Amino acid sequence: MGAGMSAMYDAVARDPHRRFRTDDEQATDEEVISRGTYRMSSEQSAVYFSFVEMMSGFDPHDMMLILEDALKDSQASGMLDQYGGLPDDYGGIETL
């Protein structure tokens, strides 16, 4: 294993949440993309760690079901915001 791989493995072993997330605030968008990482705001990070803490109370099977539902719900929400708009965007059409 090369020096770079060893350092990456050590970092993941110490903190598995850092495998793809970067805390490097100085990294450019191009650097983040080229590393295959992403970054979150402090608010997003707090929500993430709350979600991780909540998930720790479930068995692995239920964790997968929750993750699948969260993925589906977030995709549906994003599609509604992007393509469907909100009810107010339709000239004030009231919904039940």
N, C-alpha and C positions, 0 to 999 in steps of 0.2 A: 504494500500500500504506500503510495507516494505521500510526501509531506503535506500536500494540500488536502488529500483525502483524509489523512489522519487527523488533521486539525478540524476538518468538517465533522468527522465522526465524533471526536471529542466534544465538540460544541453541541451536537445533537444528544449525546449521552448525558451531558450536564443539564440540558434544558430542551426536551423534545419539542416544545412549542416554537423554538427558534428555527426549526428545520427549514421553514419557508418564509417566515416573517422576518423582516429586518427592523432593527431599532436604530439603524444608521440614519440620523436625520440629515446628514450632509450628502447622502447618496443622491445622485441625479436619477431621474426617471429611467434613463437609458441603462444605468448601472443596476437598478432594481430589476428591470426586465431581463437584462442579460444574465443575471444571477439566478433567475427563475424564482424570485422572491416577491413579496408584497409588503406594504406597510399599512398601518392603521393609525388613525388619530388616537389621542389618549382616551377619548370618549368611546370609540369603537373598541379599543383594547380592554377597557373596563367591562364593556358588555360581553366581549369574547370570554374573558376570564370568569365572569359570572355564569355564562353558558357552560363553560368547561366544568365549573364547580357543580352546577345543577346536574350535568350529565353523569358525574362521578357516582351519583346515587342510583344509577340504573345498571342492569346487567347488559353485557355486550349486545345481545339480540335486541333489546328495547332501545339501546343507544342507536343502533342502525335504523330502526324504524323511525325514531325521532329525527335523525339526520335526514332521512329520505323525505319526511314530511316538511322539515324546515327548508330543504332545497326546493321542493315543489312549491311551497307557499311563497318563498322569496322570488322564484322565477315568475310565478303568476302575478305577484304584486308588481314586479318590474315591468311585465308585459302590459298590465293594466295602466300603469303610469305612463308608459311610453306610447302605447297605441290607443288605449281607450279613454284616457283622461279621467278626470273626476266628474261626478255628477254636475257640478257647477259649470263645467266646460260645455255642457249641452244646453245652454240657455236657461239654466235654473230649473231643469226638470226635477221634480221631486220624486224621491224613491221611498218605498215603504221602510 
